[in-house]
């Protein structure tokens, strides 16, 4: 896990959280109720600020608090994304992702994933998690000296500089995002503040202090970090 990096000025984050180990699971069969609609094609920003894929009136409403640099979150996503999307497609389950940042790089990754709007959020999340080791491993080699020039920049330029340190500019370019779009998103102070408020709300409202953490129908699933453990509870709620 990356050590925590202090975020400059108004972008300060909540303390580091722990990650749990993940195991693969299996999907439940789709129900007949909503076969006419593929709900995976519906993604919106929620009033709480997350991105929700699926039926807003789903019987099982999953909220995931997760980090893009967290290895356990990566394992969960890579194992659960396929089965979850099949469940979402039926209309019985919805999946909302709320970033919970463990460090400054998480903030940059979350901004990138949200840059193209909610309809493309899960595509970017898939890309970030699939390539996790490629872009996260080099961050371990960065030193405080690498951050010294960042601290001297105006506040609205600091996250952009950090994103470039992480190679996220090149990551985004290779996946079709124009440089101007990338820069505009990384300097969007309203979005940065929105994410930090969402993080504080996760702590205040649900006591989130680890990633991944899950809610099902508004109830925190204590001690559940793997798809194997989560899936039966989600299936029960979807009945």
C-alpha positions in Angstrom: 0.0 0.0 0.0 1.3 3.4 -0.8 2.2 5.6 2.2 0.0 8.5 2.7 1.0 11.7 0.9 -0.2 15.0 2.4 -2.5 16.9 0.1 -1.7 20.6 -0.2 -4.0 23.4 1.1 -7.8 22.8 0.7 -7.4 19.4 -0.8 -6.4 17.7 2.5 -7.9 14.3 2.9 -9.0 12.0 5.7 -6.4 9.6 7.2 -5.2 6.5 5.4 -7.5 3.5 5.5 -6.8 -0.2 5.5 -7.5 -2.7 2.7 -8.8 -6.3 2.9 -8.0 -9.4 0.9 -10.4 -10.4 -1.9 -11.6 -13.7 -3.3 -13.5 -14.5 -6.4 -17.2 -15.3 -6.4 -20.1 -16.3 -8.7 -23.0 -14.4 -10.1 -26.6 -15.2 -9.3 -29.0 -15.9 -12.2 -30.8 -12.9 -13.7 -34.4 -12.4 -12.8 -37.0 -12.1 -15.5 -38.4 -8.8 -14.2 -36.2 -6.4 -16.2 -34.8 -8.3 -19.1 -36.1 -5.7 -21.6 -33.7 -3.1 -20.3 -29.9 -3.4 -19.9 -29.4 -1.2 -16.8 -25.6 -1.3 -17.2 -26.1 1.3 -19.9 -27.6 3.7 -17.3 -25.1 5.6 -15.1 -25.8 8.8 -13.2 -24.4 11.0 -10.5 -26.3 10.5 -7.3 -27.3 13.3 -4.9 -24.5 12.0 -2.6 -21.9 12.5 -5.4 -21.2 9.0 -6.3 -21.8 7.3 -9.7 -24.6 4.8 -9.8 -25.0 2.2 -12.5 -28.4 0.6 -12.8 -32.0 0.8 -11.9 -32.6 3.6 -9.3 -35.4 1.5 -7.8 -33.4 -1.7 -7.6 -34.2 -4.0 -4.7 -30.5 -4.4 -3.8 -28.7 -1.0 -3.8 -25.0 -1.5 -3.4 -22.7 1.4 -2.5 -18.9 0.8 -2.7 -16.4 3.0 -1.1 -13.1 2.2 -2.7 -9.6 3.5 -3.6 -7.9 3.2 -7.0 -4.5 2.6 -5.5 -5.6 0.0 -3.0 -4.6 -3.6 -4.0 -7.6 -5.1 -2.2 -10.0 -2.8 -4.0 -8.3 -3.8 -7.3 -8.7 -7.5 -6.6 -12.4 -7.0 -5.7 -13.1 -4.9 -8.8 -11.3 -7.3 -11.2 -13.2 -10.3 -9.7 -16.6 -8.7 -9.1 -17.1 -6.3 -11.9 -18.3 -8.9 -14.4 -20.7 -10.7 -12.0 -22.0 -7.3 -10.7 -22.7 -5.9 -14.1 -24.7 -9.1 -14.9 -26.7 -8.5 -11.8 -27.2 -4.8 -12.6 -28.3 -5.6 -16.1 -31.4 -7.4 -14.7 -32.6 -4.3 -12.8 -32.6 -6.1 -9.5 -29.3 -4.6 -8.3 -27.7 -1.2 -8.6 -24.0 -0.4 -8.1 -22.8 3.0 -6.8 -19.1 3.8 -6.6 -17.9 6.5 -4.2 -14.2 7.2 -4.2 -12.5 7.0 -0.8 -9.0 8.4 -1.3 -6.1 7.0 0.6 -3.5 9.5 -0.8 -3.1 12.3 -3.3 -2.7 9.8 -6.2 -6.2 8.4 -5.5 -7.6 11.9 -5.8 -6.0 12.3 -9.2 -7.3 8.9 -10.3 -10.8 9.6 -9.1 -10.9 13.0 -10.9 -9.7 11.2 -14.1 -12.3 8.5 -13.8 -15.1 11.1 -13.4 -13.7 13.4 -16.1 -15.8 12.1 -19.0 -19.0 12.1 -17.0 -21.0 9.3 -15.3 -21.7 7.4 -18.5 -18.0 6.7 -18.9 -17.0 6.4 -15.3 -17.1 2.6 -15.0 -15.1 2.3 -18.2 -12.3 4.4 -16.7 -12.6 2.6 -13.4 -12.1 -0.7 -15.3 -9.1 0.7 -17.0 -7.5 2.0 -13.8 -8.0 -1.3 -12.0 -6.9 -3.5 -14.9 -3.7 -1.5 -15.2 -3.3 -1.0 -11.5 0.2 -2.5 -11.1 1.5 -0.7 -14.1 0.7 2.8 -12.9 0.8 2.3 -9.1 4.1 0.5 -8.7 6.3 3.4 -10.0 4.7 5.7 -7.4 6.6 3.8 -4.6 9.8 5.2 -6.0 8.8 8.8 -5.6 10.4 10.8 -2.9 9.6 14.0 -1.0 12.0 15.8 -3.3 9.8 14.9 -6.2 7.0 16.7 -4.6 8.9 19.9 -3.7 8.2 21.6 -7.0 4.5 20.7 -6.6 4.2 22.5 -3.3 5.4 25.7 -4.9 2.7 25.8 -7.5 -0.6 27.6 -7.2 -3.1 25.5 -5.5 -5.2 25.0 -8.7 -2.2 23.6 -10.5 -1.0 21.1 -7.8 -3.2 18.1 -8.6 -2.3 18.4 -12.3 1.3 18.3 -11.4 0.7 15.2 -9.1 -1.2 13.5 -11.9 1.7 14.0 -14.2 4.1 12.6 -11.6 1.9 9.5 -11.5 1.9 9.2 -15.3 -1.8 9.6 -15.5 -1.6 12.1 -18.3 0.0 9.5 -20.5 -2.4 6.9 -19.2 -5.3 9.1 -20.3 -3.7 10.1 -23.6 -3.3 6.4 -24.6 -7.0 5.9 -24.0 -8.1 8.7 -26.1 -8.4 11.7 -23.7 -7.1 15.0 -25.2 -4.5 16.7 -23.1 -6.6 19.9 -22.8 -9.5 17.8 -21.4 -7.2 16.1 -18.9 -5.8 19.4 -17.8 -9.2 21.0 -17.4 -10.4 18.1 -15.2 -7.2 18.1 -13.0 -7.6 21.8 -12.3 -11.4 21.7 -11.6 -11.4 22.9 -8.0 -15.2 22.4 -7.7 -14.8 18.7 -8.5 -11.8 18.3 -6.1 -13.9 19.9 -3.3 -16.9 17.7 -4.2 -14.7 14.6 -3.8 -13.3 15.7 -0.5 -16.7 16.5 0.9 -17.9 13.1 -0.2 -15.0 11.5 1.6 -15.8 13.4 4.8 -19.5 12.4 4.5 -18.4 8.7 4.3 -16.5 9.1 7.5 -19.2 11.1 9.3 -22.3 9.2 8.2 -21.0 5.6 8.0 -17.7 5.5 9.8 -15.8 4.4 6.7 -12.2 3.9 7.6 -11.1 1.1 5.3 -11.3 0.2 1.6 -13.3 -1.4 0.2 -16.3 -0.8 2.4 -19.9 -1.6 1.3 -23.4 -0.5 2.0 -26.4 -2.6 1.0 -29.7 -0.7 1.1 -28.0 1.9 3.3 -26.6 -0.6 5.8 -22.9 -0.9 6.3 -21.6 -4.5 5.8 -19.1 -4.7 8.6 -16.3 -7.3 8.1 -17.2 -7.8 4.4 -14.4 -7.1 2.0 -14.6 -9.9 -0.6 -16.9 -10.7 -3.4 -17.4 -14.2 -2.0 -18.7 -12.8 1.2 -20.6 -9.9 -0.3 -22.4 -11.7 -3.1 -24.8 -13.8 -0.9 -26.0 -10.7 1.0 -26.5 -8.8 -2.3 -28.4 -11.7 -3.8 -30.6 -12.0 -0.7 -31.4 -8.3 -0.9 -32.3 -8.6 -4.6 -34.9 -11.3 -4.1 
